Amino acid sequence: DAGALPIELDVSKMEMGDVVELRPYEGKALKNGEVIAEFKVKSDVLFDEVRAGGRIPLIIG
């Protein structure tokens, strides 16, 4: 409800302090330009909720 983007992905190739680039529309996580994990957002509506700042603001408009 808070407008966060929940994702689940394999973090085995990540270390503490890594700078990771997330590309949610592509479903990829990159480190140093290399794809280290792939994921799928469970619903495309989540992108709308994030843009609106949460589910309630999206519903209210």
DSSP file (Angstrom, degrees, kcal/mol; ACC not computed):
  #  RESIDUE AA STRUCTURE BP1 BP2  ACC     N-H-->O    O-->H-N    N-H-->O    O-->H-N    TCO  KAPPA ALPHA  PHI   PSI    X-CA   Y-CA   Z-CA
    1    1 A D              0   0    0      0, 0.0    55,-0.4     0, 0.0    54,-0.1   0.000 360.0 360.0 360.0 -14.2    0.0    0.0    0.0
    2    2 A A        -     0   0    0     52,-0.2    52,-0.1    53,-0.1     0, 0.0   0.477 360.0-104.7 -91.0  -1.9    3.0    2.3    0.4
    3    3 A G  S    S+     0   0    0      1,-0.3    51,-0.2    49,-0.0    50,-0.1   0.657  70.0 146.6  89.1  15.2    4.1    2.4   -3.2
    4    4 A A        -     0   0    0     49,-0.1    -1,-0.3     1,-0.0    46,-0.1  -0.468  49.7-126.1 -80.7 158.3    7.1    0.1   -2.8
    5    5 A L        -     0   0    0     -2,-0.1     2,-0.4    45,-0.1    -1,-0.0  -0.860  24.1-156.5-107.7  98.1    8.1   -2.2   -5.6
    6    6 A P        +     0   0    0      0, 0.0     2,-0.3     0, 0.0    36,-0.3  -0.594  20.4 168.1 -77.6 129.4    8.3   -5.8   -4.2
    7    7 A I        -     0   0    0     -2,-0.4     2,-0.4    34,-0.1    34,-0.1  -0.970  24.2-150.9-136.1 153.5   10.5   -8.1   -6.2
    8    8 A E        +     0   0    0     -2,-0.3    32,-0.4    32,-0.2     2,-0.3  -0.996  31.0 149.2-123.7 129.1   12.0  -11.6   -5.5
    9    9 A L        -     0   0    0     -2,-0.4     2,-0.4    30,-0.1    30,-0.1  -0.988  51.7 -86.9-155.2 161.1   15.3  -12.6   -7.1
   10   10 A D        -     0   0    0     28,-0.4     3,-0.2    -2,-0.3    26,-0.0  -0.560  34.3-177.3 -70.4 124.7   18.4  -14.7   -6.5
   11   11 A V    >   +     0   0    0     -2,-0.4     3,-1.9     1,-0.1    -1,-0.1   0.206  49.5 110.7-108.9  14.0   20.9  -12.8   -4.5
   12   12 A S  T 3  S+     0   0    0      1,-0.3    -1,-0.1    24,-0.1    25,-0.1   0.739  78.9  51.0 -64.2 -22.8   23.7  -15.4   -4.5
   13   13 A K  T 3  S+     0   0    0     -3,-0.2     2,-0.4    23,-0.2    -1,-0.3   0.266  95.3  92.8 -97.3  11.9   25.9  -13.3   -6.8
   14   14 A M    <   -     0   0    0     -3,-1.9     2,-0.3    22,-0.1    -3,-0.0  -0.838  54.5-167.5-107.4 144.4   25.5  -10.2   -4.6
   15   15 A E    >   -     0   0    0     -2,-0.4     3,-2.0     1,-0.0     2,-0.1  -0.859  39.5 -79.9-123.0 159.8   27.9   -9.2   -1.8
   16   16 A M  T 3  S+     0   0    0     -2,-0.3    -1,-0.0     1,-0.3     0, 0.0  -0.374 118.3  20.8 -57.6 131.1   27.6   -6.6    1.0
   17   17 A G  T 3  S+     0   0    0      1,-0.3    -1,-0.3    -2,-0.1     2,-0.0   0.341  87.1 144.0  90.9  -6.3   28.3   -3.1   -0.5
   18   18 A D    <   -     0   0    0     -3,-2.0     2,-0.7     1,-0.1    -1,-0.3  -0.358  49.3-133.3 -63.6 143.9   27.7   -4.0   -4.1
   19   19 A V        -     0   0    0     -2,-0.0    13,-0.5     2,-0.0     2,-0.4  -0.911  30.2-170.2 -97.6 116.3   26.0   -1.3   -6.2
   20   20 A V        -     0   0    0     -2,-0.7     2,-0.6    11,-0.1    11,-0.2  -0.912  15.7-147.0-115.6 132.9   23.3   -3.1   -8.1
   21   21 A E  E     -A   30   0A   0      9,-2.9     9,-3.0    -2,-0.4     2,-0.5  -0.873  14.4-156.2 -98.6 122.2   21.3   -1.7  -11.0
   22   22 A L  E     -A   29   0A   0     -2,-0.6     7,-0.2     7,-0.2    -2,-0.0  -0.851  11.7-172.4-100.1 131.9   17.7   -2.9  -11.1
   23   23 A R  E >>> +A   28   0A   0      5,-3.0     4,-1.8    -2,-0.5     5,-1.8  -0.797   7.4 178.6-119.0  85.7   15.8   -2.8  -14.4
   24   24 A P  T 345S+     0   0    0      0, 0.0    17,-0.3     0, 0.0    -1,-0.1   0.826  77.7  53.1 -63.9 -33.4   12.3   -3.7  -13.4
   25   25 A Y  T 345S+     0   0    0      1,-0.2    16,-0.0     2,-0.1    -2,-0.0   0.840 117.6  38.5 -70.4 -30.6   10.7   -3.4  -16.8
   26   26 A E  T <45S-     0   0    0     -3,-0.5    -1,-0.2     2,-0.2     3,-0.1   0.648 107.6-127.8 -89.2 -17.7   13.3   -5.8  -18.2
   27   27 A G  T  <5 +     0   0    0     -4,-1.8    12,-2.3     1,-0.3     2,-0.3   0.888  63.9 127.9  72.3  40.4   13.3   -8.0  -15.1
   28   28 A K  E   < -AB  23  38A   0     -5,-1.8    -5,-3.0    10,-0.2     2,-0.4  -0.957  48.1-156.6-132.5 148.2   17.1   -7.8  -14.6
   29   29 A A  E     -AB  22  37A   0      8,-2.6     7,-2.9    -2,-0.3     8,-1.3  -0.993  22.5-165.9-118.3 129.9   19.6   -7.0  -11.9
   30   30 A L  E     -AB  21  35A   0     -9,-3.0    -9,-2.9    -2,-0.4     2,-0.4  -0.903  16.6-170.1-121.0 145.7   23.0   -5.9  -13.1
   31   31 A K  E >  S- B   0  34A   0      3,-2.5     3,-1.8    -2,-0.4   -11,-0.1  -0.986  84.8 -11.5-130.5 122.1   26.4   -5.5  -11.3
   32   32 A N  T 3  S-     0   0    0    -13,-0.5     3,-0.1    -2,-0.4    -1,-0.1   0.852 130.1 -56.2  55.8  37.0   29.1   -3.7  -13.3
   33   33 A G  T 3  S+     0   0    0      1,-0.2     2,-0.4   -12,-0.0    -1,-0.3   0.412 114.8 115.5  80.7  -2.6   27.0   -4.0  -16.5
   34   34 A E  E <  S-B   31   0A   0     -3,-1.8    -3,-2.5     2,-0.0     2,-0.4  -0.850  72.0-117.2-104.8 134.8   26.6   -7.8  -16.2
   35   35 A V  E     +B   30   0A   0     -2,-0.4    -5,-0.3    -5,-0.2     3,-0.1  -0.554  37.1 169.3 -69.5 121.6   23.3   -9.5  -15.5
   36   36 A I  E     +     0   0A   0     -7,-2.9     2,-0.3    -2,-0.4   -23,-0.2   0.556  64.1   8.8-110.0 -13.8   23.5  -11.3  -12.2
   37   37 A A  E     -B   29   0A   0     -8,-1.3    -8,-2.6   -25,-0.1     2,-0.4  -0.977  58.1-150.5-161.9 152.2   19.8  -12.1  -11.7
   38   38 A E  E     +B   28   0A   0     -2,-0.3   -28,-0.4   -10,-0.2     2,-0.3  -0.948  21.4 168.8-124.7 149.6   16.6  -12.1  -13.6
   39   39 A F        -     0   0    0    -12,-2.3     2,-0.4    -2,-0.4   -30,-0.1  -0.939  26.2-131.6-150.9 168.9   13.1  -11.7  -12.1
   40   40 A K        -     0   0    0    -32,-0.4     2,-0.3    -2,-0.3   -32,-0.2  -0.996  22.0-127.5-130.9 128.0    9.5  -11.1  -13.0
   41   41 A V        -     0   0    0     -2,-0.4     3,-0.1   -17,-0.3   -34,-0.1  -0.586  23.6-133.0 -70.6 132.0    7.2   -8.6  -11.4
   42   42 A K  S    S+     0   0    0    -36,-0.3     2,-0.3    -2,-0.3    -1,-0.1   0.763  83.9  13.8 -64.9 -26.9    4.1  -10.5  -10.4
   43   43 A S    >   -     0   0    0      1,-0.1     3,-1.5     0, 0.0     4,-0.4  -0.980  60.6-139.9-151.0 135.5    1.7   -7.9  -11.8
   44   44 A D  T >> S+     0   0    0     -2,-0.3     3,-1.0     1,-0.3     4,-0.8   0.719 100.7  73.7 -65.8 -19.5    2.1   -5.0  -14.2
   45   45 A V  H 3> S+     0   0    0      1,-0.2     4,-2.2     2,-0.2     3,-0.3   0.781  81.1  72.4 -64.2 -26.1   -0.3   -3.0  -11.9
   46   46 A L  H <> S+     0   0    0     -3,-1.5     4,-2.3     1,-0.2    -1,-0.2   0.860  91.6  56.0 -57.7 -36.0    2.5   -2.7   -9.4
   47   47 A F  H <> S+     0   0    0     -3,-1.0     4,-2.2    -4,-0.4    -1,-0.2   0.904 107.6  48.1 -63.5 -40.2    4.2   -0.2  -11.7
   48   48 A D  H  X S+     0   0    0     -4,-0.8     4,-2.0    -3,-0.3    -2,-0.2   0.897 110.4  52.1 -65.2 -40.2    1.1    1.9  -11.6
   49   49 A E  H  X>S+     0   0    0     -4,-2.2     5,-2.7     2,-0.2     4,-0.9   0.898 109.6  48.9 -63.5 -40.8    0.9    1.7   -7.8
   50   50 A V  H ><5S+     0   0    0     -4,-2.3     3,-0.8     1,-0.2    -2,-0.2   0.933 110.9  50.0 -64.4 -45.8    4.5    2.8   -7.5
   51   51 A R  H 3<5S+     0   0    0     -4,-2.2    -1,-0.2     1,-0.2    -2,-0.2   0.861 112.5  47.9 -59.9 -36.1    4.0    5.8   -9.8
   52   52 A A  H 3<5S-     0   0    0     -4,-2.0    -1,-0.2    -5,-0.1    -2,-0.2   0.612 116.7-112.4 -82.1 -12.2    0.9    6.8   -7.8
   53   53 A G  T <<5S-     0   0    0     -4,-0.9     2,-0.2    -3,-0.8    -3,-0.2   0.650  82.0 -14.3  88.6  16.0    2.7    6.4   -4.4
   54   54 A G  S  ><S-     0   0    0     -5,-2.7     4,-1.3    -6,-0.2   -52,-0.2  -0.693  80.6 -81.2 140.1 169.6    0.6    3.5   -3.3
   55   55 A R  H  > S+     0   0    0     -2,-0.2     4,-2.3     2,-0.2     5,-0.2   0.908 121.0  53.0 -70.9 -42.1   -2.5    1.5   -4.0
   56   56 A I  H  > S+     0   0    0    -55,-0.4     4,-2.8     1,-0.2     5,-0.3   0.942 109.0  48.1 -62.4 -48.9   -4.9    3.8   -2.2
   57   57 A P  H  > S+     0   0    0      0, 0.0     4,-2.3     0, 0.0    -1,-0.2   0.858 111.3  53.3 -59.4 -31.9   -3.8    6.9   -4.1
   58   58 A L  H  < S+     0   0    0     -4,-1.3    -2,-0.2     2,-0.2    -3,-0.1   0.920 111.6  44.3 -66.6 -42.8   -4.1    4.9   -7.3
   59   59 A I  H  < S+     0   0    0     -4,-2.3    -1,-0.2     1,-0.2    -3,-0.2   0.917 115.8  46.4 -67.7 -43.5   -7.6    3.9   -6.5
   60   60 A I  H  <        0   0    0     -4,-2.8    -2,-0.2    -5,-0.2    -1,-0.2   0.874 360.0 360.0 -68.1 -37.2   -8.7    7.4   -5.4
   61   61 A G     <        0   0    0     -4,-2.3    -3,-0.1    -5,-0.3    -1,-0.1   0.445 360.0 360.0  92.8 360.0   -7.0    9.0   -8.5
